[in-house]
Amino acid sequence: INNEPITEGNTWTSSTYLPGQTKKMALFAYAPYMNTGISVADGKGAPQLTYTIDSNVSNQVDLLVANNVDVVGNSSSVALDFKHALTAVKFSIGTITGFTKITKIVISGVKYSGTLSLDSDNWNLNDATASYTIEKVIDLSTTTTGDNITGSSPDDLLLLMPQTFADGNAQLEVTMTNDNVTKTFSTL
């Protein structure tokens, strides 16, 4: 069974014959289904999933992966526990004085594409970087310290590849206004 799409639900069945009790199987799955970006070297081993984060934040989609290895070849059912392969990035408010609104949040210098072997949690990221922008008016008079200011809607949530910023190339910019002055603050 290779790259076969299934519909949402708790179970999936196949008419494919299993190899029998003396054999072991490895099952891999991912969601959402994509017909490009998945490969299996010579038909052996774990599938490699090549993925690119969409440049438009509102178009980003969470990527889920699952695997179950060493499954006996005559199993009548096999559980696949899906886990998130991307990192959800949210922003919380601290103490801010002198400004009434946040109008834009930009994170730049982050890696946006790579390959994930479906038998591990480790991404092999490409070196190229990109910027992601959330443009949203956040009224600071209605927030308190610790509030999640970006929310959980798809337009406000960044879904990025897990990575560290040890090289100092990543940057965060926040644009704020007090109705008279607009200022952008940045950090490395």
C-alpha positions in Angstrom: 0.0 0.0 0.0 1.8 3.2 -1.1 0.5 6.7 -0.6 -3.1 5.7 -0.6 -5.6 8.4 0.4 -8.3 7.7 3.0 -11.2 9.7 4.3 -11.5 11.0 7.8 -12.7 8.5 10.4 -11.6 6.3 13.2 -11.0 3.2 11.1 -9.7 2.3 7.7 -9.8 -1.1 5.9 -7.9 -2.5 3.0 -8.3 -5.5 0.8 -4.5 -5.8 0.5 -3.3 -9.2 1.7 -0.9 -9.1 4.7 2.3 -11.0 4.6 1.4 -13.5 7.4 2.3 -14.3 11.0 6.0 -15.0 10.4 6.6 -11.5 8.9 6.7 -8.0 10.4 5.2 -4.9 8.9 5.8 -1.2 9.4 2.9 1.2 8.8 3.3 4.9 8.2 0.7 7.6 7.7 0.4 11.4 7.4 -2.3 14.0 7.1 -3.4 15.9 5.2 -2.9 13.8 2.1 -0.7 15.2 -0.6 0.1 13.4 -3.9 3.5 15.1 -4.2 6.4 15.4 -1.8 6.4 11.8 -0.5 9.0 9.2 -1.6 10.2 5.8 -0.7 13.8 4.9 -1.7 13.7 1.7 -3.8 10.4 0.8 -2.2 12.1 0.0 1.1 12.4 1.7 4.5 10.4 4.6 5.9 8.8 7.1 3.6 10.4 10.5 3.3 8.1 13.5 3.4 9.3 16.7 1.8 7.3 19.7 3.0 7.3 23.4 2.5 5.5 25.9 4.9 3.1 28.1 3.0 4.2 31.7 2.9 0.7 32.9 3.6 -0.1 32.3 7.3 -3.8 31.8 6.7 -3.0 29.0 4.2 -0.8 27.1 6.5 -2.0 23.6 7.4 -1.0 21.4 10.4 1.0 18.3 9.4 0.3 15.1 11.4 2.4 11.9 11.2 2.0 8.4 12.6 3.9 5.1 12.5 3.8 1.7 14.0 6.7 -0.6 13.3 7.3 -4.4 14.0 3.6 -5.2 13.5 2.9 -8.9 13.2 1.9 -9.6 9.6 -1.4 -11.2 10.4 -2.7 -8.4 12.7 -6.4 -7.8 12.3 -6.1 -4.2 13.4 -3.2 -1.7 14.0 -3.4 1.5 15.9 -1.8 4.6 14.4 -1.3 7.5 16.9 -0.9 10.7 15.0 1.3 13.5 16.4 2.0 17.0 15.2 5.1 17.4 13.0 5.1 21.2 13.0 5.4 23.7 15.8 2.5 26.1 16.6 3.9 29.5 17.3 1.7 31.8 19.4 2.5 35.2 20.9 1.6 36.4 24.4 1.4 39.9 25.8 3.7 41.3 28.4 3.6 44.7 30.1 3.4 47.5 27.5 3.1 51.2 28.2 2.8 54.1 25.8 1.1 52.1 23.0 -2.6 51.2 22.5 -2.5 48.7 19.6 -0.3 46.0 18.0 -0.8 46.0 14.3 1.7 43.6 12.9 4.0 40.7 14.0 6.7 39.4 11.7 9.1 36.5 12.3 11.9 36.3 9.8 15.0 34.2 9.2 13.2 30.9 9.8 13.8 27.8 7.8 10.7 26.8 5.9 11.3 23.6 4.0 12.8 20.2 4.7 12.4 16.4 4.7 11.0 14.3 7.5 11.5 10.5 7.7 8.2 9.1 8.9 10.1 6.8 11.3 11.6 9.7 13.3 10.8 13.1 14.8 13.8 14.8 13.3 13.5 17.2 10.3 16.4 17.6 7.9 15.9 21.3 7.1 17.0 23.2 4.1 19.2 26.3 4.7 16.8 28.8 2.9 14.8 31.1 5.2 11.6 33.0 5.0 9.5 35.6 6.8 5.9 35.2 8.1 3.6 38.0 8.9 0.5 38.3 11.1 -1.4 41.6 10.3 -4.0 42.0 13.0 -5.1 45.0 15.1 -4.8 43.9 18.7 -6.3 46.4 21.2 -4.0 46.5 24.2 -6.7 48.0 26.4 -8.5 44.7 26.4 -5.5 42.5 27.2 -3.6 41.6 30.3 -0.1 40.2 30.9 0.1 36.6 29.7 -2.8 36.8 27.3 -2.4 34.9 24.0 -2.7 37.8 21.6 -2.6 35.9 18.3 -5.5 33.5 19.2 -5.9 30.1 17.6 -7.6 30.9 14.3 -5.7 29.8 11.2 -5.1 33.4 10.3 -3.3 34.1 13.6 -1.3 30.9 14.2 2.1 30.2 12.7 2.8 26.6 11.9 6.6 26.3 11.4 9.1 23.5 11.4 10.8 22.8 14.7 14.2 24.5 14.8 16.6 26.3 17.0 17.9 29.8 16.3 21.4 29.4 17.5 22.9 31.2 14.5 21.1 34.4 15.4 19.5 34.8 12.0 15.9 34.7 13.2 14.3 38.0 14.1 11.0 39.1 15.6 9.4 42.4 14.8 6.3 43.9 16.4 4.7 47.0 15.1 2.7 49.1 17.7 0.8 52.4 17.6 -0.7 54.9 20.1 -2.8 56.6 17.4 -0.1 59.4 17.0 3.1 57.3 16.6 3.7 54.0 15.0 6.9 52.2 15.9 8.4 48.8 15.1 10.4 47.0 17.7 12.7 44.1 16.7 14.8 41.5 18.5 17.2 38.7 17.6 
